[in-house]
Amino acid sequence: MSLELLSKLETKIQAAVETIELLKMELEEEKQKSSQLTEQNDQLKQELNSWNEKVTGLVGLLNSEVE
């Protein structure tokens, strides 16, 4: 192999390594975002359950007042 071919190969390998590193960083960022969204989703589910319980209680009060 000539030195020119080795140099081209080295350049391509270096570019591939840099791309892999960038993709790893991007993946880590996406994992963090996913984790934050999961936490937010869990919090919103808890809030929804709380509101459902309050509304159910209020409807129960209204029904008992009507009877």
mmCIF file as Biopython writes it, N, C-alpha, C and O atoms, coordinates in Angstrom:
data_model
#
loop_
_atom_site.group_PDB
_atom_site.id
_atom_site.type_symbol
_atom_site.label_atom_id
_atom_site.label_alt_id
_atom_site.label_comp_id
_atom_site.label_asym_id
_atom_site.label_entity_id
_atom_site.label_seq_id
_atom_site.pdbx_PDB_ins_code
_atom_site.Cartn_x
_atom_site.Cartn_y
_atom_site.Cartn_z
_atom_site.occupancy
_atom_site.B_iso_or_equiv
_atom_site.auth_seq_id
_atom_site.auth_asym_id
_atom_site.pdbx_PDB_model_num
ATOM 1   N N  . MET A ? 1  ? 0.846   -1.177 0.000  1.0 0.0 1  A 1 
ATOM 2   C CA . MET A ? 1  ? 0.000   0.000  0.000  1.0 0.0 1  A 1 
ATOM 3   C C  . MET A ? 1  ? 0.882   1.227  0.000  1.0 0.0 1  A 1 
ATOM 4   O O  . MET A ? 1  ? 1.920   1.275  0.660  1.0 0.0 1  A 1 
ATOM 5   N N  . SER A ? 2  ? 0.455   2.196  -0.739 1.0 0.0 2  A 1 
ATOM 6   C CA . SER A ? 2  ? 1.262   3.413  -0.791 1.0 0.0 2  A 1 
ATOM 7   C C  . SER A ? 2  ? 0.952   4.287  0.416  1.0 0.0 2  A 1 
ATOM 8   O O  . SER A ? 2  ? -0.066  4.115  1.086  1.0 0.0 2  A 1 
ATOM 9   N N  . LEU A ? 3  ? 1.834   5.205  0.670  1.0 0.0 3  A 1 
ATOM 10  C CA . LEU A ? 3  ? 1.643   6.131  1.782  1.0 0.0 3  A 1 
ATOM 11  C C  . LEU A ? 3  ? 0.404   6.995  1.569  1.0 0.0 3  A 1 
ATOM 12  O O  . LEU A ? 3  ? -0.273  7.374  2.524  1.0 0.0 3  A 1 
ATOM 13  N N  . GLU A ? 4  ? 0.119   7.300  0.313  1.0 0.0 4  A 1 
ATOM 14  C CA . GLU A ? 4  ? -1.059  8.118  0.005  1.0 0.0 4  A 1 
ATOM 15  C C  . GLU A ? 4  ? -2.342  7.385  0.396  1.0 0.0 4  A 1 
ATOM 16  O O  . GLU A ? 4  ? -3.251  7.980  0.974  1.0 0.0 4  A 1 
ATOM 17  N N  . LEU A ? 5  ? -2.409  6.082  0.075  1.0 0.0 5  A 1 
ATOM 18  C CA . LEU A ? 5  ? -3.584  5.299  0.439  1.0 0.0 5  A 1 
ATOM 19  C C  . LEU A ? 5  ? -3.718  5.168  1.954  1.0 0.0 5  A 1 
ATOM 20  O O  . LEU A ? 5  ? -4.820  5.240  2.498  1.0 0.0 5  A 1 
ATOM 21  N N  . LEU A ? 6  ? -2.590  4.974  2.627  1.0 0.0 6  A 1 
ATOM 22  C CA . LEU A ? 6  ? -2.621  4.891  4.082  1.0 0.0 6  A 1 
ATOM 23  C C  . LEU A ? 6  ? -3.081  6.203  4.701  1.0 0.0 6  A 1 
ATOM 24  O O  . LEU A ? 6  ? -3.822  6.206  5.684  1.0 0.0 6  A 1 
ATOM 25  N N  . SER A ? 7  ? -2.655  7.284  4.139  1.0 0.0 7  A 1 
ATOM 26  C CA . SER A ? 7  ? -3.057  8.605  4.630  1.0 0.0 7  A 1 
ATOM 27  C C  . SER A ? 7  ? -4.558  8.809  4.439  1.0 0.0 7  A 1 
ATOM 28  O O  . SER A ? 7  ? -5.237  9.316  5.332  1.0 0.0 7  A 1 
ATOM 29  N N  . LYS A ? 8  ? -5.072  8.415  3.275  1.0 0.0 8  A 1 
ATOM 30  C CA . LYS A ? 8  ? -6.513  8.530  3.017  1.0 0.0 8  A 1 
ATOM 31  C C  . LYS A ? 8  ? -7.301  7.649  3.985  1.0 0.0 8  A 1 
ATOM 32  O O  . LYS A ? 8  ? -8.338  8.059  4.506  1.0 0.0 8  A 1 
ATOM 33  N N  . LEU A ? 9  ? -6.802  6.443  4.217  1.0 0.0 9  A 1 
ATOM 34  C CA . LEU A ? 9  ? -7.457  5.522  5.135  1.0 0.0 9  A 1 
ATOM 35  C C  . LEU A ? 9  ? -7.466  6.094  6.551  1.0 0.0 9  A 1 
ATOM 36  O O  . LEU A ? 9  ? -8.471  6.022  7.257  1.0 0.0 9  A 1 
ATOM 37  N N  . GLU A ? 10 ? -6.344  6.657  6.947  1.0 0.0 10 A 1 
ATOM 38  C CA . GLU A ? 10 ? -6.254  7.260  8.281  1.0 0.0 10 A 1 
ATOM 39  C C  . GLU A ? 10 ? -7.251  8.414  8.423  1.0 0.0 10 A 1 
ATOM 40  O O  . GLU A ? 10 ? -7.891  8.557  9.465  1.0 0.0 10 A 1 
ATOM 41  N N  . THR A ? 11 ? -7.383  9.223  7.395  1.0 0.0 11 A 1 
ATOM 42  C CA . THR A ? 11 ? -8.320  10.344 7.413  1.0 0.0 11 A 1 
ATOM 43  C C  . THR A ? 11 ? -9.749  9.850  7.538  1.0 0.0 11 A 1 
ATOM 44  O O  . THR A ? 11 ? -10.536 10.391 8.314  1.0 0.0 11 A 1 
ATOM 45  N N  . LYS A ? 12 ? -10.079 8.826  6.776  1.0 0.0 12 A 1 
ATOM 46  C CA . LYS A ? 12 ? -11.436 8.271  6.834  1.0 0.0 12 A 1 
ATOM 47  C C  . LYS A ? 12 ? -11.718 7.644  8.198  1.0 0.0 12 A 1 
ATOM 48  O O  . LYS A ? 12 ? -12.816 7.793  8.733  1.0 0.0 12 A 1 
ATOM 49  N N  . ILE A ? 13 ? -10.750 6.955  8.753  1.0 0.0 13 A 1 
ATOM 50  C CA . ILE A ? 13 ? -10.932 6.348  10.067 1.0 0.0 13 A 1 
ATOM 51  C C  . ILE A ? 13 ? -11.110 7.425  11.131 1.0 0.0 13 A 1 
ATOM 52  O O  . ILE A ? 13 ? -11.964 7.304  12.009 1.0 0.0 13 A 1 
ATOM 53  N N  . GLN A ? 14 ? -10.309 8.468  11.049 1.0 0.0 14 A 1 
ATOM 54  C CA . GLN A ? 14 ? -10.429 9.565  12.013 1.0 0.0 14 A 1 
ATOM 55  C C  . GLN A ? 14 ? -11.807 10.225 11.910 1.0 0.0 14 A 1 
ATOM 56  O O  . GLN A ? 14 ? -12.417 10.553 12.928 1.0 0.0 14 A 1 
ATOM 57  N N  . ALA A ? 15 ? -12.289 10.417 10.699 1.0 0.0 15 A 1 
ATOM 58  C CA . ALA A ? 15 ? -13.617 11.008 10.504 1.0 0.0 15 A 1 
ATOM 59  C C  . ALA A ? 15 ? -14.694 10.089 11.080 1.0 0.0 15 A 1 
ATOM 60  O O  . ALA A ? 15 ? -15.654 10.558 11.691 1.0 0.0 15 A 1 
ATOM 61  N N  . ALA A ? 16 ? -14.532 8.796  10.887 1.0 0.0 16 A 1 
ATOM 62  C CA . ALA A ? 16 ? -15.500 7.828  11.424 1.0 0.0 16 A 1 
ATOM 63  C C  . ALA A ? 16 ? -15.487 7.859  12.951 1.0 0.0 16 A 1 
ATOM 64  O O  . ALA A ? 16 ? -16.547 7.818  13.576 1.0 0.0 16 A 1 
ATOM 65  N N  . VAL A ? 17 ? -14.314 7.930  13.551 1.0 0.0 17 A 1 
ATOM 66  C CA . VAL A ? 17 ? -14.195 7.981  15.009 1.0 0.0 17 A 1 
ATOM 67  C C  . VAL A ? 17 ? -14.854 9.254  15.545 1.0 0.0 17 A 1 
ATOM 68  O O  . VAL A ? 17 ? -15.568 9.204  16.547 1.0 0.0 17 A 1 
ATOM 69  N N  . GLU A ? 18 ? -14.627 10.367 14.904 1.0 0.0 18 A 1 
ATOM 70  C CA . GLU A ? 18 ? -15.236 11.626 15.323 1.0 0.0 18 A 1 
ATOM 71  C C  . GLU A ? 18 ? -16.753 11.563 15.213 1.0 0.0 18 A 1 
ATOM 72  O O  . GLU A ? 18 ? -17.465 12.046 16.093 1.0 0.0 18 A 1 
ATOM 73  N N  . THR A ? 19 ? -17.243 10.970 14.133 1.0 0.0 19 A 1 
ATOM 74  C CA . THR A ? 19 ? -18.691 10.820 13.953 1.0 0.0 19 A 1 
ATOM 75  C C  . THR A ? 19 ? -19.279 9.940  15.048 1.0 0.0 19 A 1 
ATOM 76  O O  . THR A ? 19 ? -20.343 10.242 15.587 1.0 0.0 19 A 1 
ATOM 77  N N  . ILE A ? 20 ? -18.594 8.864  15.375 1.0 0.0 20 A 1 
ATOM 78  C CA . ILE A ? 20 ? -19.058 7.961  16.437 1.0 0.0 20 A 1 
ATOM 79  C C  . ILE A ? 20 ? -19.112 8.702  17.770 1.0 0.0 20 A 1 
ATOM 80  O O  . ILE A ? 20 ? -20.078 8.558  18.518 1.0 0.0 20 A 1 
ATOM 81  N N  . GLU A ? 21 ? -18.091 9.489  18.071 1.0 0.0 21 A 1 
ATOM 82  C CA . GLU A ? 21 ? -18.073 10.244 19.322 1.0 0.0 21 A 1 
ATOM 83  C C  . GLU A ? 21 ? -19.225 11.247 19.378 1.0 0.0 21 A 1 
ATOM 84  O O  . GLU A ? 21 ? -19.870 11.392 20.417 1.0 0.0 21 A 1 
ATOM 85  N N  . LEU A ? 22 ? -19.483 11.929 18.286 1.0 0.0 22 A 1 
ATOM 86  C CA . LEU A ? 22 ? -20.598 12.879 18.238 1.0 0.0 22 A 1 
ATOM 87  C C  . LEU A ? 22 ? -21.933 12.160 18.429 1.0 0.0 22 A 1 
ATOM 88  O O  . LEU A ? 22 ? -22.813 12.646 19.140 1.0 0.0 22 A 1 
ATOM 89  N N  . LEU A ? 23 ? -22.071 11.015 17.798 1.0 0.0 23 A 1 
ATOM 90  C CA . LEU A ? 23 ? -23.307 10.246 17.947 1.0 0.0 23 A 1 
ATOM 91  C C  . LEU A ? 23 ? -23.484 9.731  19.368 1.0 0.0 23 A 1 
ATOM 92  O O  . LEU A ? 23 ? -24.606 9.675  19.872 1.0 0.0 23 A 1 
ATOM 93  N N  . LYS A ? 24 ? -22.384 9.353  20.019 1.0 0.0 24 A 1 
ATOM 94  C CA . LYS A ? 24 ? -22.452 8.921  21.412 1.0 0.0 24 A 1 
ATOM 95  C C  . LYS A ? 24 ? -22.931 10.063 22.305 1.0 0.0 24 A 1 
ATOM 96  O O  . LYS A ? 24 ? -23.761 9.857  23.190 1.0 0.0 24 A 1 
ATOM 97  N N  . MET A ? 25 ? -22.409 11.260 22.074 1.0 0.0 25 A 1 
ATOM 98  C CA . MET A ? 25 ? -22.827 12.417 22.865 1.0 0.0 25 A 1 
ATOM 99  C C  . MET A ? 25 ? -24.298 12.737 22.619 1.0 0.0 25 A 1 
ATOM 100 O O  . MET A ? 25 ? -25.045 13.035 23.551 1.0 0.0 25 A 1 
ATOM 101 N N  . GLU A ? 26 ? -24.694 12.672 21.367 1.0 0.0 26 A 1 
ATOM 102 C CA . GLU A ? 26 ? -26.088 12.927 21.025 1.0 0.0 26 A 1 
ATOM 103 C C  . GLU A ? 26 ? -27.005 11.891 21.673 1.0 0.0 26 A 1 
ATOM 104 O O  . GLU A ? 26 ? -28.075 12.236 22.174 1.0 0.0 26 A 1 
ATOM 105 N N  . LEU A ? 27 ? -26.595 10.639 21.663 1.0 0.0 27 A 1 
ATOM 106 C CA . LEU A ? 27 ? -27.375 9.568  22.286 1.0 0.0 27 A 1 
ATOM 107 C C  . LEU A ? 27 ? -27.515 9.811  23.784 1.0 0.0 27 A 1 
ATOM 108 O O  . LEU A ? 27 ? -28.594 9.621  24.345 1.0 0.0 27 A 1 
ATOM 109 N N  . GLU A ? 28 ? -26.442 10.226 24.427 1.0 0.0 28 A 1 
ATOM 110 C CA . GLU A ? 28 ? -26.489 10.502 25.861 1.0 0.0 28 A 1 
ATOM 111 C C  . GLU A ? 28 ? -27.461 11.648 26.158 1.0 0.0 28 A 1 
ATOM 112 O O  . GLU A ? 28 ? -28.220 11.585 27.126 1.0 0.0 28 A 1 
ATOM 113 N N  . GLU A ? 29 ? -27.437 12.685 25.334 1.0 0.0 29 A 1 
ATOM 114 C CA . GLU A ? 29 ? -28.368 13.807 25.500 1.0 0.0 29 A 1 
ATOM 115 C C  . GLU A ? 29 ? -29.811 13.334 25.348 1.0 0.0 29 A 1 
ATOM 116 O O  . GLU A ? 29 ? -30.686 13.738 26.113 1.0 0.0 29 A 1 
ATOM 117 N N  . GLU A ? 30 ? -30.050 12.492 24.374 1.0 0.0 30 A 1 
ATOM 118 C CA . GLU A ? 30 ? -31.403 11.978 24.145 1.0 0.0 30 A 1 
ATOM 119 C C  . GLU A ? 30 ? -31.856 11.085 25.304 1.0 0.0 30 A 1 
ATOM 120 O O  . GLU A ? 30 ? -33.030 11.090 25.673 1.0 0.0 30 A 1 
ATOM 121 N N  . LYS A ? 31 ? -30.923 10.319 25.873 1.0 0.0 31 A 1 
ATOM 122 C CA . LYS A ? 31 ? -31.263 9.490  27.027 1.0 0.0 31 A 1 
ATOM 123 C C  . LYS A ? 31 ? -31.652 10.364 28.214 1.0 0.0 31 A 1 
ATOM 124 O O  . LYS A ? 31 ? -32.592 10.048 28.943 1.0 0.0 31 A 1 
ATOM 125 N N  . GLN A ? 32 ? -30.926 11.467 28.405 1.0 0.0 32 A 1 
ATOM 126 C CA . GLN A ? 32 ? -31.249 12.386 29.493 1.0 0.0 32 A 1 
ATOM 127 C C  . GLN A ? 32 ? -32.618 13.023 29.274 1.0 0.0 32 A 1 
ATOM 128 O O  . GLN A ? 32 ? -33.412 13.136 30.208 1.0 0.0 32 A 1 
ATOM 129 N N  . LYS A ? 33 ? -32.890 13.437 28.046 1.0 0.0 33 A 1 
ATOM 130 C CA . LYS A ? 33 ? -34.192 14.023 27.726 1.0 0.0 33 A 1 
ATOM 131 C C  . LYS A ? 33 ? -35.308 13.009 27.966 1.0 0.0 33 A 1 
ATOM 132 O O  . LYS A ? 33 ? -36.364 13.343 28.504 1.0 0.0 33 A 1 
ATOM 133 N N  . SER A ? 34 ? -35.058 11.781 27.562 1.0 0.0 34 A 1 
ATOM 134 C CA . SER A ? 34 ? -36.045 10.720 27.751 1.0 0.0 34 A 1 
ATOM 135 C C  . SER A ? 34 ? -36.321 10.499 29.235 1.0 0.0 34 A 1 
ATOM 136 O O  . SER A ? 34 ? -37.470 10.336 29.646 1.0 0.0 34 A 1 
ATOM 137 N N  . SER A ? 35 ? -35.269 10.494 30.023 1.0 0.0 35 A 1 
ATOM 138 C CA . SER A ? 35 ? -35.415 10.316 31.462 1.0 0.0 35 A 1 
ATOM 139 C C  . SER A ? 35 ? -36.223 11.459 32.070 1.0 0.0 35 A 1 
ATOM 140 O O  . SER A ? 35 ? -37.091 11.232 32.912 1.0 0.0 35 A 1 
ATOM 141 N N  . GLN A ? 36 ? -35.933 12.687 31.639 1.0 0.0 36 A 1 
ATOM 142 C CA . GLN A ? 36 ? -36.677 13.843 32.142 1.0 0.0 36 A 1 
ATOM 143 C C  . GLN A ? 36 ? -38.146 13.764 31.743 1.0 0.0 36 A 1 
ATOM 144 O O  . GLN A ? 36 ? -39.029 14.069 32.545 1.0 0.0 36 A 1 
ATOM 145 N N  . LEU A ? 37 ? -38.402 13.358 30.515 1.0 0.0 37 A 1 
ATOM 146 C CA . LEU A ? 37 ? -39.783 13.240 30.052 1.0 0.0 37 A 1 
ATOM 147 C C  . LEU A ? 37 ? -40.524 12.135 30.795 1.0 0.0 37 A 1 
ATOM 148 O O  . LEU A ? 37 ? -41.715 12.266 31.077 1.0 0.0 37 A 1 
ATOM 149 N N  . THR A ? 38 ? -39.829 11.053 31.110 1.0 0.0 38 A 1 
ATOM 150 C CA . THR A ? 38 ? -40.446 9.969  31.880 1.0 0.0 38 A 1 
ATOM 151 C C  . THR A ? 38 ? -40.824 10.462 33.272 1.0 0.0 38 A 1 
ATOM 152 O O  . THR A ? 38 ? -41.912 10.168 33.768 1.0 0.0 38 A 1 
ATOM 153 N N  . GLU A ? 39 ? -39.922 11.212 33.896 1.0 0.0 39 A 1 
ATOM 154 C CA . GLU A ? 39 ? -40.216 11.771 35.216 1.0 0.0 39 A 1 
ATOM 155 C C  . GLU A ? 39 ? -41.393 12.737 35.148 1.0 0.0 39 A 1 
ATOM 156 O O  . GLU A ? 39 ? -42.282 12.710 36.000 1.0 0.0 39 A 1 
ATOM 157 N N  . GLN A ? 40 ? -41.390 13.586 34.131 1.0 0.0 40 A 1 
ATOM 158 C CA . GLN A ? 40 ? -42.488 14.548 33.968 1.0 0.0 40 A 1 
ATOM 159 C C  . GLN A ? 40 ? -43.806 13.813 33.723 1.0 0.0 40 A 1 
ATOM 160 O O  . GLN A ? 40 ? -44.845 14.199 34.259 1.0 0.0 40 A 1 
ATOM 161 N N  . ASN A ? 41 ? -43.762 12.771 32.927 1.0 0.0 41 A 1 
ATOM 162 C CA . ASN A ? 41 ? -44.959 11.982 32.643 1.0 0.0 41 A 1 
ATOM 163 C C  . ASN A ? 41 ? -45.501 11.343 33.920 1.0 0.0 41 A 1 
ATOM 164 O O  . ASN A ? 41 ? -46.710 11.337 34.149 1.0 0.0 41 A 1 
ATOM 165 N N  . ASP A ? 42 ? -44.616 10.812 34.744 1.0 0.0 42 A 1 
ATOM 166 C CA . ASP A ? 42 ? -45.036 10.200 36.008 1.0 0.0 42 A 1 
ATOM 167 C C  . ASP A ? 42 ? -45.688 11.244 36.918 1.0 0.0 42 A 1 
ATOM 168 O O  . ASP A ? 42 ? -46.706 10.977 37.556 1.0 0.0 42 A 1 
ATOM 169 N N  . GLN A ? 43 ? -45.090 12.431 36.968 1.0 0.0 43 A 1 
ATOM 170 C CA . GLN A ? 43 ? -45.645 13.507 37.788 1.0 0.0 43 A 1 
ATOM 171 C C  . GLN A ? 43 ? -47.034 13.901 37.285 1.0 0.0 43 A 1 
ATOM 172 O O  . GLN A ? 43 ? -47.955 14.085 38.080 1.0 0.0 43 A 1 
ATOM 173 N N  . LEU A ? 44 ? -47.182 14.028 35.974 1.0 0.0 44 A 1 
ATOM 174 C CA . LEU A ? 44 ? -48.477 14.400 35.409 1.0 0.0 44 A 1 
ATOM 175 C C  . LEU A ? 44 ? -49.527 13.319 35.654 1.0 0.0 44 A 1 
ATOM 176 O O  . LEU A ? 44 ? -50.696 13.629 35.881 1.0 0.0 44 A 1 
ATOM 177 N N  . LYS A ? 45 ? -49.120 12.069 35.610 1.0 0.0 45 A 1 
ATOM 178 C CA . LYS A ? 45 ? -50.053 10.972 35.910 1.0 0.0 45 A 1 
ATOM 179 C C  . LYS A ? 45 ? -50.530 11.067 37.350 1.0 0.0 45 A 1 
ATOM 180 O O  . LYS A ? 45 ? -51.710 10.864 37.635 1.0 0.0 45 A 1 
ATOM 181 N N  . GLN A ? 46 ? -49.602 11.377 38.265 1.0 0.0 46 A 1 
ATOM 182 C CA . GLN A ? 46 ? -49.981 11.521 39.672 1.0 0.0 46 A 1 
ATOM 183 C C  . GLN A ? 46 ? -50.963 12.686 39.854 1.0 0.0 46 A 1 
ATOM 184 O O  . GLN A ? 46 ? -51.945 12.573 40.588 1.0 0.0 46 A 1 
ATOM 185 N N  . GLU A ? 47 ? -50.685 13.799 39.178 1.0 0.0 47 A 1 
ATOM 186 C CA . GLU A ? 47 ? -51.584 14.948 39.250 1.0 0.0 47 A 1 
ATOM 187 C C  . GLU A ? 47 ? -52.963 14.593 38.693 1.0 0.0 47 A 1 
ATOM 188 O O  . GLU A ? 47 ? -53.985 14.975 39.263 1.0 0.0 47 A 1 
ATOM 189 N N  . LEU A ? 48 ? -52.985 13.868 37.588 1.0 0.0 48 A 1 
ATOM 190 C CA . LEU A ? 48 ? -54.252 13.464 36.989 1.0 0.0 48 A 1 
ATOM 191 C C  . LEU A ? 48 ? -55.040 12.566 37.947 1.0 0.0 48 A 1 
ATOM 192 O O  . LEU A ? 48 ? -56.249 12.733 38.108 1.0 0.0 48 A 1 
ATOM 193 N N  . ASN A ? 49 ? -54.362 11.632 38.569 1.0 0.0 49 A 1 
ATOM 194 C CA . ASN A ? 49 ? -55.029 10.761 39.538 1.0 0.0 49 A 1 
ATOM 195 C C  . ASN A ? 49 ? -55.585 11.569 40.704 1.0 0.0 49 A 1 
ATOM 196 O O  . ASN A ? 49 ? -56.691 11.310 41.177 1.0 0.0 49 A 1 
ATOM 197 N N  . SER A ? 50 ? -54.819 12.538 41.160 1.0 0.0 50 A 1 
ATOM 198 C CA . SER A ? 50 ? -55.272 13.388 42.259 1.0 0.0 50 A 1 
ATOM 199 C C  . SER A ? 50 ? -56.521 14.166 41.866 1.0 0.0 50 A 1 
ATOM 200 O O  . SER A ? 50 ? -57.482 14.243 42.630 1.0 0.0 50 A 1 
ATOM 201 N N  . TRP A ? 51 ? -56.497 14.743 40.663 1.0 0.0 51 A 1 
ATOM 202 C CA . TRP A ? 51 ? -57.671 15.488 40.189 1.0 0.0 51 A 1 
ATOM 203 C C  . TRP A ? 51 ? -58.876 14.564 40.017 1.0 0.0 51 A 1 
ATOM 204 O O  . TRP A ? 51 ? -60.001 14.936 40.352 1.0 0.0 51 A 1 
ATOM 205 N N  . ASN A ? 52 ? -58.639 13.371 39.498 1.0 0.0 52 A 1 
ATOM 206 C CA . ASN A ? 52 ? -59.736 12.409 39.337 1.0 0.0 52 A 1 
ATOM 207 C C  . ASN A ? 52 ? -60.364 12.072 40.687 1.0 0.0 52 A 1 
ATOM 208 O O  . ASN A ? 52 ? -61.587 11.985 40.804 1.0 0.0 52 A 1 
ATOM 209 N N  . GLU A ? 53 ? -59.527 11.883 41.704 1.0 0.0 53 A 1 
ATOM 210 C CA . GLU A ? 53 ? -60.045 11.582 43.040 1.0 0.0 53 A 1 
ATOM 211 C C  . GLU A ? 53 ? -60.863 12.754 43.580 1.0 0.0 53 A 1 
ATOM 212 O O  . GLU A ? 53 ? -61.924 12.551 44.171 1.0 0.0 53 A 1 
ATOM 213 N N  . LYS A ? 54 ? -60.373 13.985 43.377 1.0 0.0 54 A 1 
ATOM 214 C CA . LYS A ? 54 ? -61.098 15.169 43.847 1.0 0.0 54 A 1 
ATOM 215 C C  . LYS A ? 54 ? -62.445 15.302 43.146 1.0 0.0 54 A 1 
ATOM 216 O O  . LYS A ? 54 ? -63.468 15.560 43.781 1.0 0.0 54 A 1 
ATOM 217 N N  . VAL A ? 55 ? -62.428 15.122 41.831 1.0 0.0 55 A 1 
ATOM 218 C CA . VAL A ? 55 ? -63.671 15.242 41.064 1.0 0.0 55 A 1 
ATOM 219 C C  . VAL A ? 55 ? -64.650 14.146 41.482 1.0 0.0 55 A 1 
ATOM 220 O O  . VAL A ? 55 ? -65.841 14.408 41.648 1.0 0.0 55 A 1 
ATOM 221 N N  . THR A ? 56 ? -64.162 12.941 41.649 1.0 0.0 56 A 1 
ATOM 222 C CA . THR A ? 56 ? -65.026 11.837 42.081 1.0 0.0 56 A 1 
ATOM 223 C C  . THR A ? 56 ? -65.637 12.153 43.445 1.0 0.0 56 A 1 
ATOM 224 O O  . THR A ? 56 ? -66.821 11.908 43.674 1.0 0.0 56 A 1 
ATOM 225 N N  . GLY A ? 57 ? -64.831 12.691 44.335 1.0 0.0 57 A 1 
ATOM 226 C CA . GLY A ? 57 ? -65.339 13.071 45.646 1.0 0.0 57 A 1 
ATOM 227 C C  . GLY A ? 57 ? -66.398 14.160 45.562 1.0 0.0 57 A 1 
ATOM 228 O O  . GLY A ? 57 ? -67.419 14.099 46.247 1.0 0.0 57 A 1 
ATOM 229 N N  . LEU A ? 58 ? -66.146 15.161 44.714 1.0 0.0 58 A 1 
ATOM 230 C CA . LEU A ? 58 ? -67.125 16.236 44.551 1.0 0.0 58 A 1 
ATOM 231 C C  . LEU A ? 58 ? -68.415 15.728 43.925 1.0 0.0 58 A 1 
ATOM 232 O O  . LEU A ? 58 ? -69.501 16.140 44.332 1.0 0.0 58 A 1 
ATOM 233 N N  . VAL A ? 59 ? -68.314 14.855 42.956 1.0 0.0 59 A 1 
ATOM 234 C CA . VAL A ? 59 ? -69.508 14.275 42.333 1.0 0.0 59 A 1 
ATOM 235 C C  . VAL A ? 59 ? -70.279 13.459 43.368 1.0 0.0 59 A 1 
ATOM 236 O O  . VAL A ? 59 ? -71.509 13.477 43.390 1.0 0.0 59 A 1 
ATOM 237 N N  . GLY A ? 60 ? -69.558 12.753 44.213 1.0 0.0 60 A 1 
ATOM 238 C CA . GLY A ? 60 ? -70.203 11.991 45.283 1.0 0.0 60 A 1 
ATOM 239 C C  . GLY A ? 60 ? -70.946 12.915 46.238 1.0 0.0 60 A 1 
ATOM 240 O O  . GLY A ? 60 ? -72.056 12.602 46.669 1.0 0.0 60 A 1 
ATOM 241 N N  . LEU A ? 61 ? -70.339 14.054 46.569 1.0 0.0 61 A 1 
ATOM 242 C CA . LEU A ? 61 ? -71.008 15.028 47.428 1.0 0.0 61 A 1 
ATOM 243 C C  . LEU A ? 61 ? -72.271 15.575 46.763 1.0 0.0 61 A 1 
ATOM 244 O O  . LEU A ? 61 ? -73.317 15.705 47.399 1.0 0.0 61 A 1 
ATOM 245 N N  . LEU A ? 62 ? -72.155 15.889 45.488 1.0 0.0 62 A 1 
ATOM 246 C CA . LEU A ? 62 ? -73.318 16.402 44.766 1.0 0.0 62 A 1 
ATOM 247 C C  . LEU A ? 62 ? -74.434 15.373 44.731 1.0 0.0 62 A 1 
ATOM 248 O O  . LEU A ? 62 ? -75.602 15.714 44.922 1.0 0.0 62 A 1 
ATOM 249 N N  . ASN A ? 63 ? -74.085 14.122 44.490 1.0 0.0 63 A 1 
ATOM 250 C CA . ASN A ? 63 ? -75.097 13.056 44.443 1.0 0.0 63 A 1 
ATOM 251 C C  . ASN A ? 63 ? -75.759 12.870 45.801 1.0 0.0 63 A 1 
ATOM 252 O O  . ASN A ? 63 ? -76.962 12.621 45.875 1.0 0.0 63 A 1 
ATOM 253 N N  . SER A ? 64 ? -74.990 12.986 46.868 1.0 0.0 64 A 1 
ATOM 254 C CA . SER A ? 64 ? -75.586 12.806 48.191 1.0 0.0 64 A 1 
ATOM 255 C C  . SER A ? 64 ? -76.483 13.997 48.558 1.0 0.0 64 A 1 
ATOM 256 O O  . SER A ? 64 ? -77.449 13.829 49.303 1.0 0.0 64 A 1 
ATOM 257 N N  . GLU A ? 65 ? -76.182 15.171 48.056 1.0 0.0 65 A 1 
ATOM 258 C CA . GLU A ? 65 ? -77.025 16.349 48.289 1.0 0.0 65 A 1 
ATOM 259 C C  . GLU A ? 65 ? -78.334 16.264 47.501 1.0 0.0 65 A 1 
ATOM 260 O O  . GLU A ? 65 ? -79.368 16.739 47.970 1.0 0.0 65 A 1 
ATOM 261 N N  . VAL A ? 66 ? -78.299 15.673 46.327 1.0 0.0 66 A 1 
ATOM 262 C CA . VAL A ? 66 ? -79.479 15.552 45.478 1.0 0.0 66 A 1 
ATOM 263 C C  . VAL A ? 66 ? -80.462 14.547 46.076 1.0 0.0 66 A 1 
ATOM 264 O O  . VAL A ? 66 ? -81.675 14.726 45.968 1.0 0.0 66 A 1 
ATOM 265 N N  . GLU A ? 67 ? -79.952 13.507 46.695 1.0 0.0 67 A 1 
ATOM 266 C CA . GLU A ? 67 ? -80.807 12.451 47.232 1.0 0.0 67 A 1 
ATOM 267 C C  . GLU A ? 67 ? -81.495 12.864 48.447 1.0 0.0 67 A 1 
ATOM 268 O O  . GLU A ? 67 ? -82.254 12.084 49.021 1.0 0.0 67 A 1 
#
